[in-house]
Amino acid sequence: MPPKCKFTRAEVIESAFNIARTSGFEAITARSLGDRLGSSPRPVFSLFRSMEEVLAEVKASARALYNTYIEEGLQQTDMPAFKGVGTGYIRFALEEPKLFQLLFMREQEEKPTLSGILPVIDDNYGQILTSVQRLYSLGPGLSERFYRHLWIYTHGIAVLCATNMCTFTGEEISRMLTEVCTALLKSMQSGSSKPENIKSK
């Protein structure tokens, strides 16, 4: 007869999530989970079919926490929606580097295009594009290009933070996002962002 579980599914998921948060996703094993719960690994499998099921729940928990950062960014009243999202994205990398690596720094089985990956990464993609079009009078095509450029730049800052390459203050992050946004808008609104207008040295 299998041993009776001393803990619930929620407690197992929380323990696995905390391992990922502090030591990284790869550190979650049946043994490390049993150690954290003060048990052998066997009772875990009376609650879950496999470790893959546990890992899937951890990813879902990481995504849920990330979404709270994005929602907070969208609720900022002193900045445009896309800047609030970018700030939240970088703050998540700063405060939860292991979870950021889990969600946004893992090798993909397939290589999606940039236009294909952004709507998957960001549930608010459509809302942000609408915000850009409304604020800056850009058409749908330019708005999408604008947001792609900003995401690449923002992702670069976030990766630097998540890997301890360097860190930034909130003021520095805000200034950098404003500067790149201003440069992109000037380029797109003047038409100089067209490839044929860019001359190589």
C-alpha angles and dihedrals in degrees: 000000000000116000115265113253116248092196141046132244089255091055092050091050092047091050092048090047091053091051090053091046095054106025106020136261094280090060091069107102133146089256097048089046092050091049092052091048092046092241143094114272093248100083089056089068092056086066100037131039092223144342088264088067091052091048091050090054090050091053090050091051091049090050091049091053091047090052090058089059091050093046090052089051092051091051094057108118097193097063140039118272095251092053091048090053092048091050091049091048092054093043089054089053091049097047100033106028096159092051091046089054090050094052103033111018105054125110112259123228089224129029107240121196118250091251089052099047102047097065088049094049096043120043088191095058095115093046092051093049090052090050091052093049092049097045099043105024092238121154121243094266096050092042090056092048090047092053093045091054092048092048092052090051093044092047090053092055091046093051091051088054097044093052095044091242087133141327136226137206121239089252092053092049092050092048094048093049091048093049095050091043091052092048093049093048092049091050096046097042091050092047093237092123091077110113093232090060095055111093122199119226 
